[in-house]
């Protein structure tokens, strides 16, 4: 790999990285705009699994199921 040694090469190199950053931001925005709830859930899970203390989450706290049990108990 050749390093940019002249000021002109360095300027072109920085211009290239700046335009790449703009393009990557657009890609990121587009991906986030089209992300479904299920995909977001899966990506979040994969990211959190990298943490050593992480315990797999459930989608529900169990509160709805508990309320249905209490409701049936009253009948």
C-alpha positions in Angstrom: 0.0 0.0 0.0 1.4 3.4 -1.0 1.0 6.2 1.4 -0.1 9.6 0.3 3.1 11.7 0.5 2.4 14.9 -1.3 -0.2 17.4 -0.1 -2.2 16.9 -3.3 -2.3 13.1 -2.7 -3.3 13.6 0.9 -6.1 16.0 -0.1 -7.4 13.5 -2.7 -7.3 10.8 -0.1 -9.2 12.8 2.4 -11.8 13.8 -0.2 -12.3 10.1 -1.0 -12.8 9.2 2.6 -15.3 12.1 3.1 -17.3 11.0 0.1 -17.2 7.4 1.4 -18.5 8.6 4.8 -21.5 10.4 3.1 -22.3 7.3 1.1 -22.1 5.0 4.1 -24.4 7.3 6.1 -27.0 7.1 3.3 -26.7 3.3 3.3 -27.2 3.2 7.1 -30.2 5.5 6.9 -31.8 3.4 4.1 -31.2 0.2 6.1 -32.7 1.6 9.2 -35.7 3.0 7.3 -36.6 -0.4 5.9 -35.8 -2.4 9.1 -38.7 -4.5 10.4 -39.4 -5.0 14.1 -38.3 -8.6 13.8 -35.0 -7.7 12.1 -34.4 -5.1 14.8 -35.0 -7.7 17.5 -32.6 -10.2 15.9 -29.9 -7.6 15.4 -30.2 -6.4 19.0 -30.0 -10.0 20.3 -26.9 -10.7 18.2 -25.2 -7.6 19.4 -26.1 -8.2 23.1 -24.9 -11.8 22.9 -21.3 -10.4 22.6 -21.5 -9.2 26.2 -20.3 -11.8 28.7 -23.1 -11.0 31.2 -25.9 -11.2 28.7 -28.9 -13.5 29.4 -31.3 -14.0 26.5 -34.4 -11.8 26.9 -37.9 -12.9 26.3 -40.3 -10.8 24.3 -42.8 -10.6 27.2 -42.4 -9.9 30.8 -45.1 -12.5 31.5 -47.5 -9.9 32.8 -50.1 -10.6 30.1 -50.1 -14.3 30.8 -50.3 -13.6 34.6 -53.3 -11.4 34.1 -55.0 -14.0 32.0 -54.4 -16.5 34.9 -55.9 -14.1 37.4 -58.9 -13.5 35.1 -59.6 -17.2 34.8 -59.2 -17.6 38.5 -62.1 -15.1 39.2 -64.5 -16.9 36.9 
